[in-house]
Amino acid sequence: MKLKVTVNGTAYDVDVEVEQSRPSLGDMGVIGAYTGPAPTAPVTTTMPAASANQIVAPLAGSVARIMVEVGDEIKAGQVLVLLEAMKMETEITAPADGTVGGVLVEVGEAVQGGQALIAMA
């Protein structure tokens, strides 16, 4: 088969020979778009506190980021800590408005499910 190909403004006549054909997905009866579940947003979790003034880890993991400091005023739903477990990040959010009384963990620390992360004042 003869084709004309232009590369950087210069035209070339080329001969193309197909030696062996590979099956395509269409040849195998696979036609259409992916219809599986849509990708999900990061998981946001608020767990019941171990006590009335503590926010706890919902699962075991390692502390990836701490977004608050002692004395910060926080709002319900605000992300306080980011945990990483099995290459997935989980946002730990405030269950209610309040003030951070203490940060009980450090970045890089391994935590267990149910372990207190933040103390509210």
C-alpha angles and dihedrals in degrees: 000000000000120000134178112224126188118206120181091340096310118113120219130187110221136182115223122197122188107213102178131004121224120211115252127212088256090056088055094053095256106135131155140036131304109280100182125117118305118251112270131230120244113290114258115199135182114185128195108265122254085232131004092273104039133086112208138200112261090207143009115275144110127286107251099174140358112209100186140056134207109285096025116140108229136192129220109274095022114139110248105169135013115215124194121208126164092351091304125112123222121195114220109207136193114263092208143001115283148109127288108245097178144353105224100187139049132225109273094023118135111233134190127227108273094023114137113250105170131024118210120219 
